[in-house]
Amino acid sequence: MKAIKKEMKQKAKEFTAYEVEDPGSNGERVELKLLRKPIYVYTDKNKNIEFGAVFVFAREENPEILLIFEFVDAKLSCELVRVSGAEVHVVWQGREIWMSDYGDGQPREHKPISYISFKYEDLIQEKL
């Protein structure tokens, strides 16, 4: 279990993220910081999740993107979830892999959660 957690921490460092505030008016690009430790770790034997960890990209103290790793059936899967009202971008090894556009100022309860799920191996094979 300790080895899996260490691997997830290493893989999390391969990702970087930034947000663009109000992109319609030449918005400012703000780099997001990956918090060093996952905010939540878990297992779920009913779903064959051997180990899961939730990492956060934050701006100061504000979470903006969740990076979720799950080790399921001996394969690593990933999920990115936007929790920001700003336009967010995620980069893996220098290649942008996901963008979720600006939250248009509507109250959060009216905005769908924006996310993407993928297998880590798909990144390596450039299928994403």
Secondary structure, 3 states (H helix, E strand, C coil): CHHHHHHHHHHHCCEEEEEECCHHHCCCEEEEEECCCCCEEEEEHHHCEEEEEEEEEEECCEEEEEEEEEEECCEEEEEEEECCCCEEEEEECCEEEEEECCCCCCCHHHCCCEEEEEEHHHHHCCCC
